[in-house]
Structure formats: structure tokens, C-alpha cells
């Protein structure tokens, strides 16, 4: 079958790499893709939110399956666009409906959903300009630290952990009255700060059944030892030593199953990935956030660990037959280390030539492109996060060391990577 993959990051290159391995995949197209995905299929110069352009490409290339990578087209309704267009209705779209995507698109929607379906999460209140003074009073008496979240999508930057009341009140005012995060911050969710170890859990759901995928942990801070500014993610590891059967059973019974049942009960069309950002508080899982797609860079350690035919899994999702799939995973540890442009997550330059990219990567290592483009046969940097190296090892330490070694073979001007991914598991 002919497949269209929407997106352009490391997640999408990992998807493309896995899709191409399937005997069910005849032709793979990626919109818009990057220099790495171009090695797996044909990149199409179409924006992820250009639904008319995507539709034309689907008709031109006889597409039968669409996999949506990033959240923006989902939140903007790409699933509904296909479902409501007679010329496209026959195409299977892996991704939730616009309304169901509000699980990620609106923090308030997600919190309300969790409360309604008894999914454990942090206590919270939501505020807008209309009840601003009530919010000020709430923050003045709230235990510290307190978490402020912009309700809408804010490119991963809309979450603030405030250590004192003055900071909380100042940020609250900036968000609601001064549009710090634009429209995304017009509504603010204030919630209790959860303590413990963060982790990411992923499922594929067909709206009825679900398939639990390997868990992962990502590292968002720019600096060693989790210091400095938040980024889109500097690396990830999978599996996690502290995730045992007892903990996973709690996650399934208390979080995953009520979520999937809640989607069905609320009549929300959902065929795709659910990302559960969890906090493990001494063996008790709580939901920090939902995402309506796979995480990045977690995808780069989760997908390589899956041994199943990926297209088969996606078709089972589309046809509500996920209960017929048994997940097979590589038991080894996987570690992804991200190489970023100098200055990221602040100002950075693009267009730097990348050297060392050859077909001959180390055994047990993979190089995924995140922010790259090809011009005249030369691969150039084209984003803040540029490359992701994933390696396997018998331990997390071994996998991280291999990824770090592999990164030393690659170069672009002002390249930076953290060398301590997975440090707490060494």
C-alpha cells in the first residue's frame, strides 16, 4: 500500500525508517520530511497544516494510509478533514479527531476529562481574565511550588514551575493580561506540584482496544544534570529499571483503561497514539499531561525496540483489530542522544553543513534526522534539534556510551549534546 506520513522531525524519521521495513509498504511519502526521511521515501514540500495540499497528494499518489506525526495538524482537525471529504473517506487516518485532540490542545479540557473519568492527576483550578482576581487569591494561599500551565499549545514552553508566590503572581499576570503565550495563555491552569520520577507511557488505541508500547524517559533540560532551560528534549532512554509489572498494572488499571473507556463514553473518535506523561510518586502513578501523538525524542527509543510490522499495527488500529496484535519488543536498552544547534533553545543559526553522515553507522546504532534539509547533495542544519543518535546496549549506560561515541563521528558548527542522558540509572 502507499502511505503518507505527516511531519518533519526526528519522530517522523523514526516512523519512516520503521514503515519502510514493512512488506506492506509499497511507496512511502513524507510531508514535508527532512534529509533523513528522504532516505526512506519521497519528501513532499507540503506544510503539515496545508490540508488541501495533503488531500491533493493523497489523490495523486493513491494513498491508502495516513500517519500523523505532530500535534498541530491533529488539533486543527486533519482527521475530520479526511472523514468529511467524500474523495478521502476511504483513506485510513491514524490520529484522533479534532475534539479528541483537545486532550493535548487544551489543558483545561484534559483536566476536566481526567476528573470526570477518575484518572489520578494533580489538584487544579482554571482561570481567565474573567476570574483573574479569584486566581490571584488562589495563588496567594497555594502551597509552593505551584505549576502554571497555558491552556493551549505553546510549543512546549507553556508550563511554568513557580518557586515563590511573587513569581507565580507575576507570571500569572504576564500570561493572562500581557499575552506571554499569546492565545494559548488566555486561560491558565494552576495546579499542585507533583513529586517523584517522570516517565512517558504510550499506547496505540483503536477506540475500543489498546496496545501498550515500551515506556521511556526523556530529558528536557539543556544542561548536564538536568540544569538550565527546558527544550523539546535532549535525549531519552527505554526501558526504565523502576517500571516493573506491579507499577505497570497500576498504570493500566488506574490510568490507561479509564482513559480509553472515557474516550468511548464521551463519543470521541480516537484511533492513534496516546502519550501519558506520568509522575511515579513512590509507586503511585499520576497523569501530568496527555499528548495525542508520540513524544519526541522518546519515539526514537520506543519504535526501534518494537519488533512487530509497524504497518500491520497501524492497520489493526484503523480496523479496530488491535486485540489481535501481540507486541514483541527488543529486551535490550535503547538510548537516544540529541545533537542541537549552538544557542538552542534560545537564538541559533541554521544552514550549517553536517559532516560524518555515512551509510556506515556503528553496529547497534541509528542516526535519525530532526532538523535537517538537503541542498545540492549537502545536508544542512535546519532547526534547533538537528540529529538524534539511538544505540542499543545490554544496559542504559552501555547504550548511552555508544550513542555518545557515535555523535563524536558527526560534526556541524557549534554542535552541542548532553553526555549524561540516563545518568540516574548508571
URGI-V705651 format. One record per residue. N is the residue number from 1. OMEGA is omega as a letter, one per 20 degrees, with the letter a starting at -180 (999 if undefined). Layout:
N,OMEGA
N,OMEGA
This chain:
1,r
2,a
3,r
4,r
5,a
6,r
7,a
8,a
9,r
10,r
11,a
12,r
13,r
14,r
15,a
16,r
17,a
18,r
19,a
20,a
21,a
22,r
23,r
24,a
25,r
26,r
27,a
28,r
29,a
30,a
31,i
32,r
33,r
34,a
35,r
36,a
37,r
38,r
39,a
40,a
41,a
42,r
43,r
44,a
45,a
46,r
47,a
48,r
49,r
50,a
51,r
52,r
53,r
54,r
55,r
56,r
57,r
58,r
59,a
60,a
61,r
62,a
63,r
64,a
65,r
66,r
67,a
68,a
69,a
70,a
71,a
72,r
73,r
74,a
75,r
76,r
77,a
78,r
79,a
80,r
81,r
82,a
83,a
84,a
85,a
86,a
87,a
88,a
89,a
90,a
91,r
92,r
93,r
94,a
95,a
96,r
97,r
98,a
99,r
100,r
101,r
102,r
103,r
104,a
105,r
106,r
107,a
108,r
109,a
110,a
111,r
112,r
113,a
114,a
115,a
116,a
117,r
118,r
119,a
120,a
121,a
122,r
123,a
124,r
125,r
126,a
127,r
128,r
129,a
130,r
131,a
132,a
133,r
134,r
135,r
136,r
137,a
138,a
139,a
140,a
141,a
142,r
143,a
144,i
145,r
146,a
147,r
148,a
149,r
150,a
151,a
152,r
153,a
154,r
155,r
156,a
157,a
158,r
159,a
160,r
161,a
162,a
163,r
164,a
165,r
166,r
167,a
168,a
169,r
170,a
171,r
172,r
173,r
174,a
175,a
176,a
177,a
178,r
179,a
180,r
181,r
182,a
183,a
184,a
185,r
186,r
187,a
188,r
189,r
190,a
191,a
192,r
193,r
194,r
195,a
196,a
197,r
198,r
199,r
200,r
201,a
202,r
203,r
204,r
205,r
206,a
207,a
208,a
209,r
210,r
211,a
212,a
213,r
214,r
215,a
216,r
217,r
218,a
219,a
220,a
221,a
222,a
223,r
224,r
225,a
226,r
227,r
228,a
229,r
230,r
231,r
232,a
233,a
234,r
235,a
236,r
237,r
238,i
239,a
240,a
241,a
242,a
243,r
244,a
245,a
246,r
247,a
248,r
249,r
250,r
251,r
252,a
253,a
254,a
255,a
256,a
257,r
258,r
259,a
260,r
261,r
262,r
263,a
264,a
265,a
266,r
267,r
268,r
269,a
270,r
271,a
272,a
273,r
274,r
275,r
276,r
277,a
278,r
279,r
280,a
281,a
282,r
283,r
284,a
285,r
286,a
287,r
288,a
289,r
290,r
291,a
292,r
293,r
294,r
295,r
296,k
297,a
298,r
299,a
300,r
301,a
302,a
303,r
304,r
305,a
306,a
307,a
308,r
309,a
310,a
311,r
312,r
313,a
314,r
315,r
316,r
317,a
318,a
319,r
320,r
321,a
322,r
323,r
324,a
325,r
326,a
327,r
328,a
329,r
330,a
331,a
332,r
333,r
334,r
335,r
336,r
337,a
338,r
339,a
340,r
341,r
342,a
343,r
344,j
345,r
346,a
347,r
348,r
349,r
350,r
351,r
352,r
353,r
354,r
355,r
356,r
357,r
358,r
359,a
360,r
361,r
362,r
363,a
364,r
365,r
366,r
367,r
368,r
369,r
370,r
371,a
372,r
373,r
374,r
375,r
376,r
377,r
378,r
379,a
380,r
381,a
382,a
383,r
384,r
385,a
386,a
387,r
388,r
389,r
390,r
391,r
392,r
393,r
394,r
395,r
396,a
397,a
398,a
399,r
400,a
401,r
402,r
403,r
404,r
405,r
406,r
407,r
408,r
409,a
410,a
411,r
412,a
413,r
414,r
415,r
416,r
417,r
418,r
419,a
420,r
421,a
422,a
423,a
424,r
425,a
426,999
